[in-house]
Amino acid sequence: MGTPDSLGMTPLGRKTAETGINFTSTTRFSRGLTFIRTHTLFGQSPARRIIPQTSLLQENADPQKIAFLLRKQWTLYSVTPMYKFSYGNLKEYSRLLSAFVAAEKQKGLAVEVGNDLGIKVTLSALLGLKGTDQDQAAILVQIASRSQLPVENAEDRVVWSGWFCCVSGDDFLENVPEDFTCLSLFLANGAESYTTIVGTWFQKTFDCCFSRLTISPLNLAWMAAMWTGCEVDSHMAATELVFSVPCLPQTLDISYAIHPEDAKALWDTVQKTPGEVTQEEVNLFMDCLYSHFHRHFKIHLSATRLVKVSTSIASAHCDGTIKILHSKHLIGVLMLLTELAISQIQ
């Protein structure tokens, strides 16, 4: 590893807003959820996690759709299993959801299913995003605004996107009743008003429940360690950790940037088993970074709150937003997020 002085720190003043949307749970799934709870342990951070070192994208993955998922900021939600959802009815769901979105945007006006509403919703299978054969196919939902220009073949403009997935959720899937489809992780990009409308329609139609998925400082530390240990083929970005310092009159954030080669070298000295990370290793990795920072700046980061992690693989914020940067590690990131989403379904 490079000399300690090669590690960098940049103070930044930022304000962090805690926002979220919660949809009310419904009764039918509460019976299925009770069954699942008796067979599954929730809310426990595992002692060890696996880091996939190669791309697990399946051969049928659409490169254009995969590229669409990258480098966008997605807001995270957990979703309880959906009742009577059918992959064979995606076209019909698109038609019905289009009418629902238009009706919500034009409250008070009668909207007839099938009319040209200026809004087009498309549900399609997002192939290739599976960690195991048991995982159910991911679903992409897009809302487009129809072009008002009298030009032939004018393209619609996508104004909102969201996608459902459940990657390597085998233990959970085994205990889900037969009539339910488990896509426990939902990611949304676009206006929050559209997220609310789409979430409400899915809840009413499939008797499921959406809730905002936030990320604890402990899981952010796991992400920092796991993603620092991942190999990338392209340019490596600095590992940046942002800490919140509660003070008046406003919150102060400290940004701690570590050169990627130094961060990787430190991790290599900490990690005992390649491809696997333990809680002990995460703690040691963070303690080393804290000690270095205190030695140079006389600030105890352990007394602050970790709120954001940025690496070459992805960046994640405690408020439940993420930006995935590397397709090779897309499945690995989704595996961790799926685990967090499932642990929140209680």
HUMO-V710116 format. One record per residue. RES is the residue in one small letter. SS is DSSP state (helix for helix, strand for strand, loop for the rest). Layout:
res = {RES/RES}
ss = {SS/SS}
This chain:
res = {m/g/t/p/d/s/l/g/m/t/p/l/g/r/k/t/a/e/t/g/i/n/f/t/s/t/t/r/f/s/r/g/l/t/f/i/r/t/h/t/l/f/g/q/s/p/a/r/r/i/i/p/q/t/s/l/l/q/e/n/a/d/p/q/k/i/a/f/l/l/r/k/q/w/t/l/y/s/v/t/p/m/y/k/f/s/y/g/n/l/k/e/y/s/r/l/l/s/a/f/v/a/a/e/k/q/k/g/l/a/v/e/v/g/n/d/l/g/i/k/v/t/l/s/a/l/l/g/l/k/g/t/d/q/d/q/a/a/i/l/v/q/i/a/s/r/s/q/l/p/v/e/n/a/e/d/r/v/v/w/s/g/w/f/c/c/v/s/g/d/d/f/l/e/n/v/p/e/d/f/t/c/l/s/l/f/l/a/n/g/a/e/s/y/t/t/i/v/g/t/w/f/q/k/t/f/d/c/c/f/s/r/l/t/i/s/p/l/n/l/a/w/m/a/a/m/w/t/g/c/e/v/d/s/h/m/a/a/t/e/l/v/f/s/v/p/c/l/p/q/t/l/d/i/s/y/a/i/h/p/e/d/a/k/a/l/w/d/t/v/q/k/t/p/g/e/v/t/q/e/e/v/n/l/f/m/d/c/l/y/s/h/f/h/r/h/f/k/i/h/l/s/a/t/r/l/v/k/v/s/t/s/i/a/s/a/h/c/d/g/t/i/k/i/l/h/s/k/h/l/i/g/v/l/m/l/l/t/e/l/a/i/s/q/i/q}
ss = {loop/loop/loop/helix/helix/helix/loop/loop/loop/strand/strand/strand/loop/loop/loop/loop/loop/loop/loop/loop/loop/strand/loop/loop/loop/loop/helix/helix/helix/helix/helix/helix/helix/helix/helix/helix/helix/loop/loop/loop/loop/loop/loop/loop/loop/loop/loop/strand/strand/strand/loop/loop/loop/loop/loop/loop/loop/loop/loop/loop/loop/loop/helix/helix/helix/helix/helix/helix/helix/loop/loop/loop/strand/strand/strand/strand/strand/strand/strand/loop/loop/strand/strand/loop/loop/loop/helix/helix/helix/helix/helix/helix/helix/helix/helix/helix/helix/helix/helix/helix/helix/helix/helix/helix/helix/loop/loop/loop/loop/loop/loop/loop/loop/loop/loop/loop/loop/loop/strand/strand/strand/strand/strand/strand/strand/strand/loop/loop/loop/loop/loop/loop/loop/loop/loop/loop/loop/strand/strand/strand/strand/strand/strand/strand/strand/loop/loop/loop/loop/loop/loop/loop/loop/loop/loop/loop/strand/strand/strand/strand/strand/strand/strand/strand/strand/loop/loop/loop/loop/helix/helix/helix/helix/loop/loop/loop/loop/loop/loop/strand/strand/loop/loop/loop/strand/strand/strand/strand/strand/strand/loop/helix/helix/helix/helix/helix/helix/helix/helix/helix/helix/helix/helix/helix/helix/helix/loop/loop/loop/strand/strand/strand/loop/loop/loop/loop/helix/helix/helix/helix/helix/helix/helix/helix/helix/helix/helix/helix/loop/loop/loop/loop/loop/loop/loop/loop/loop/loop/strand/strand/strand/strand/strand/strand/strand/loop/loop/loop/loop/loop/loop/strand/strand/strand/strand/strand/strand/strand/loop/helix/helix/helix/helix/helix/helix/helix/helix/helix/helix/helix/loop/loop/loop/loop/loop/strand/strand/strand/helix/helix/helix/helix/helix/helix/helix/helix/helix/helix/helix/helix/helix/helix/helix/helix/helix/helix/helix/loop/loop/loop/helix/helix/helix/loop/strand/strand/strand/strand/strand/strand/loop/loop/loop/strand/strand/strand/strand/loop/loop/loop/strand/strand/strand/strand/loop/loop/helix/helix/helix/helix/helix/helix/helix/helix/helix/helix/helix/helix/helix/helix/helix/helix/helix/helix/loop/loop}
